[in-house]
Amino acid sequence: QQAVAVRADFQGGVVTPVSFRHAGREQRVARVNARWVDRAGRHPRFHFSVTVESGDVCELQLAAADLVWWLDSITVEG
């Protein structure tokens, strides 16, 4: 898990990741596959499964406590 810089839209109380930087490259989000909220801790964590333009599927997490984005996993296509 690593912290990543994410560009996201915040509209109508809904967060949608648009792109993020990983390994020095900008990854554009082609599709948000799923979103869910983990409310187990003191502060909620917002999770997103996204497909980037390369076809890889990534799981991003936004920690509400400090608004830091985390890249939890990457599933490489092919």
ChimeraX attribute file (.defattr): number of C-alpha atoms within 10 A of each C-alpha:
attribute: neighborCount
match mode: 1-to-1
recipient: residues
	/A:1	10
	/A:2	10
	/A:3	15
	/A:4	17
	/A:5	14
	/A:6	21
	/A:7	15
	/A:8	14
	/A:9	13
	/A:10	10
	/A:11	8
	/A:12	6
	/A:13	7
	/A:14	8
	/A:15	14
	/A:16	17
	/A:17	22
	/A:18	17
	/A:19	19
	/A:20	20
	/A:21	15
	/A:22	14
	/A:23	7
	/A:24	7
	/A:25	8
	/A:26	13
	/A:27	18
	/A:28	18
	/A:29	22
	/A:30	17
	/A:31	16
	/A:32	17
	/A:33	12
	/A:34	11
	/A:35	15
	/A:36	11
	/A:37	12
	/A:38	12
	/A:39	10
	/A:40	8
	/A:41	8
	/A:42	8
	/A:43	12
	/A:44	14
	/A:45	19
	/A:46	18
	/A:47	20
	/A:48	21
	/A:49	20
	/A:50	25
	/A:51	22
	/A:52	19
	/A:53	13
	/A:54	12
	/A:55	15
	/A:56	16
	/A:57	21
	/A:58	20
	/A:59	20
	/A:60	25
	/A:61	26
	/A:62	21
	/A:63	16
	/A:64	13
	/A:65	11
	/A:66	8
	/A:67	11
	/A:68	14
	/A:69	22
	/A:70	18
	/A:71	21
	/A:72	16
	/A:73	14
	/A:74	14
	/A:75	11
	/A:76	10
	/A:77	9
	/A:78	5
